[in-house]
Amino acid sequence: MHQFTIEPLGSWANWDMNGVNIAFTNSALWMMITTIVLIAFVQLGSKRQLIPGRWQMAVESLTGFVDNMVQANIGKEGRKYLPYVFSLFTFILFANLLGLMPLGVIGLHPFTFTSHFTVTGVLAVISFSIVLIVGFWKHGLKFFTLFVPHGTPWPMVPIIAPIEFVSFMVRPFSLALRLFVAMMAGHVLLEVLSSFVIDGTNAGVGFGLLVGLPSFVLMIGICALELLVAAIQAYVFALLTALYINDAENLH
């Protein structure tokens, strides 16, 4: 489990502020790297040429994809949330993909910070906070009608409303847990298979062919699957965020 350990870097290890450690960690480093890569990706594809190049097409296609998702789930009013949902989707996507890069061959070990519940939890709380702010800002106390589905018989309201409220409050937890579990499980599986490859190879030719080789082939398939999971989890996180914002906008 060492690959999930958050460690302070260099001389930052002993940085304290009022007794609180504020060390710059490997997790913070890879958040910064992800942000830089994301900004560079968008800026290099924002040339707005009449005949777009591949990079510009990639950025425009990704932006159009998120824009369609937002408008399909929120409506025309969802356009104002596009910058946030796009940033959220691409940040998680780039973080997941960078964590899968085989940079260990050059001595640089990537850190998948989305495999930590603290990180995914903060992202979920930010999204949930936007939902609450928008809901109360636009509808006031009428926002509480979200917990009573349209057409609910009055005798059923005391039963349905608490259930809907609990379901609503669990949203940030489930949103964060889904991404955290998916990324952590994939990396643990790859770690286990790699240990089979190494131990099987070191045990001799027989174990290498019987255990190491099948594990290596399976690792290739799992790596391809993890790339797909990285994209799907980013999409699911952004999609659910858009759906929750739709509840705040339209009380659906």
JOJO-V457384 format. One record per residue. SS is DSSP state (a for helix, b for strand, c for the rest). OMEGA is omega in degrees with one decimal (999 if undefined). Layout:
# JOJO-V457384
ss->SS omega->OMEGA
ss->SS omega->OMEGA
This chain:
# JOJO-V457384
ss->c omega->-177.5
ss->a omega->-177.6
ss->a omega->179.4
ss->a omega->-176.7
ss->c omega->175.6
ss->c omega->-175.3
ss->c omega->175.6
ss->b omega->-177.2
ss->c omega->171.4
ss->a omega->-174.7
ss->a omega->-179.9
ss->a omega->-172.6
ss->a omega->-174.0
ss->a omega->178.5
ss->c omega->179.7
ss->b omega->174.0
ss->b omega->-177.7
ss->c omega->178.1
ss->c omega->179.3
ss->b omega->-179.6
ss->b omega->-179.6
ss->c omega->-177.7
ss->c omega->174.6
ss->c omega->-171.5
ss->b omega->175.7
ss->a omega->176.7
ss->a omega->178.4
ss->a omega->179.1
ss->a omega->-177.9
ss->a omega->170.0
ss->a omega->179.4
ss->a omega->178.8
ss->a omega->178.8
ss->a omega->179.6
ss->a omega->-179.8
ss->a omega->179.4
ss->a omega->179.6
ss->a omega->179.1
ss->a omega->179.3
ss->a omega->179.5
ss->a omega->-178.1
ss->a omega->-177.2
ss->a omega->-179.7
ss->a omega->179.2
ss->c omega->-177.4
ss->c omega->-178.7
ss->c omega->177.6
ss->c omega->176.5
ss->c omega->-179.8
ss->c omega->174.2
ss->c omega->-173.6
ss->c omega->174.0
ss->c omega->-176.7
ss->a omega->-177.6
ss->a omega->178.9
ss->a omega->178.4
ss->a omega->179.6
ss->a omega->-179.9
ss->a omega->-179.2
ss->a omega->178.7
ss->a omega->179.4
ss->a omega->178.4
ss->a omega->178.4
ss->a omega->178.6
ss->a omega->179.8
ss->a omega->179.1
ss->a omega->178.1
ss->a omega->179.1
ss->a omega->-179.0
ss->a omega->-178.2
ss->a omega->179.4
ss->a omega->-175.1
ss->a omega->179.9
ss->a omega->-175.3
ss->c omega->-178.1
ss->a omega->178.5
ss->a omega->-179.9
ss->a omega->-178.2
ss->a omega->-178.3
ss->a omega->177.4
ss->a omega->-177.5
ss->a omega->-179.9
ss->a omega->-178.9
ss->a omega->-177.4
ss->a omega->177.7
ss->a omega->179.5
ss->a omega->-179.9
ss->a omega->-178.5
ss->a omega->-176.7
ss->a omega->178.6
ss->a omega->179.0
ss->a omega->-179.9
ss->a omega->-179.0
ss->a omega->178.6
ss->a omega->179.9
ss->a omega->-177.6
ss->a omega->178.9
ss->a omega->178.7
ss->c omega->179.6
ss->c omega->-178.1
ss->c omega->-178.8
ss->c omega->-177.0
ss->a omega->178.6
ss->a omega->-179.8
ss->a omega->177.6
ss->a omega->175.6
ss->c omega->179.5
ss->c omega->-175.3
ss->c omega->-179.5
ss->c omega->-178.9
ss->c omega->-179.4
ss->c omega->-175.4
ss->a omega->175.5
ss->a omega->174.7
ss->a omega->177.0
ss->c omega->-176.7
ss->a omega->179.1
ss->a omega->-179.1
ss->a omega->180.0
ss->a omega->177.7
ss->a omega->178.4
ss->a omega->177.6
ss->a omega->179.1
ss->a omega->179.6
ss->a omega->177.2
ss->a omega->178.8
ss->a omega->-178.8
ss->a omega->178.2
ss->a omega->177.3
ss->a omega->178.8
ss->a omega->-179.0
ss->a omega->-179.1
ss->a omega->-179.7
ss->a omega->-177.8
ss->a omega->-178.5
ss->a omega->179.0
ss->a omega->-175.3
ss->a omega->-171.8
ss->a omega->-177.7
ss->a omega->-178.7
ss->a omega->177.5
ss->a omega->178.4
ss->a omega->-179.1
ss->a omega->176.6
ss->a omega->176.2
ss->a omega->-176.9
ss->a omega->177.5
ss->c omega->-178.7
ss->c omega->-179.0
ss->c omega->179.1
ss->c omega->179.5
ss->c omega->177.3
ss->c omega->-177.2
ss->a omega->178.7
ss->a omega->-178.1
ss->a omega->-176.4
ss->a omega->180.0
ss->a omega->179.8
ss->a omega->-175.6
ss->a omega->-175.0
ss->a omega->178.3
ss->a omega->178.7
ss->a omega->178.6
ss->a omega->179.4
ss->a omega->178.3
ss->a omega->178.3
ss->a omega->179.4
ss->a omega->-177.0
ss->a omega->179.1
ss->a omega->-175.0
ss->a omega->-179.0
ss->a omega->179.0
ss->a omega->-179.5
ss->a omega->179.2
ss->a omega->-179.8
ss->a omega->-176.1
ss->a omega->-177.1
ss->a omega->-179.2
ss->a omega->-178.7
ss->a omega->-177.7
ss->a omega->-177.6
ss->a omega->-177.6
ss->a omega->-179.2
ss->a omega->-178.5
ss->a omega->-180.0
ss->a omega->-179.5
ss->a omega->177.2
ss->a omega->179.3
ss->a omega->178.3
ss->a omega->178.7
ss->a omega->179.7
ss->a omega->-179.9
ss->a omega->179.0
ss->a omega->176.8
ss->a omega->175.7
ss->a omega->-179.4
ss->a omega->-177.0
ss->a omega->-177.8
ss->a omega->178.7
ss->a omega->179.3
ss->a omega->-179.6
ss->a omega->-177.9
ss->c omega->179.4
ss->c omega->-176.1
ss->a omega->-177.5
ss->a omega->179.1
ss->a omega->178.7
ss->a omega->179.7
ss->a omega->-175.7
ss->a omega->-175.2
ss->a omega->-173.7
ss->a omega->-176.5
ss->a omega->177.2
ss->a omega->178.9
ss->a omega->179.5
ss->a omega->177.5
ss->a omega->178.6
ss->a omega->177.8
ss->a omega->179.0
ss->a omega->177.9
ss->a omega->179.6
ss->a omega->178.2
ss->a omega->177.5
ss->a omega->178.3
ss->a omega->-179.8
ss->a omega->175.5
ss->a omega->177.8
ss->a omega->179.1
ss->a omega->179.2
ss->a omega->179.7
ss->a omega->-178.0
ss->a omega->-178.6
ss->a omega->175.6
ss->a omega->179.2
ss->a omega->-179.1
ss->a omega->179.8
ss->a omega->-179.9
ss->a omega->-179.1
ss->a omega->179.4
ss->a omega->175.8
ss->a omega->178.5
ss->a omega->179.1
ss->a omega->179.1
ss->a omega->176.6
ss->a omega->176.8
ss->a omega->176.4
ss->a omega->-179.8
ss->a omega->-178.8
ss->a omega->-170.0
ss->a omega->-179.0
ss->c omega->178.0
ss->c omega->999
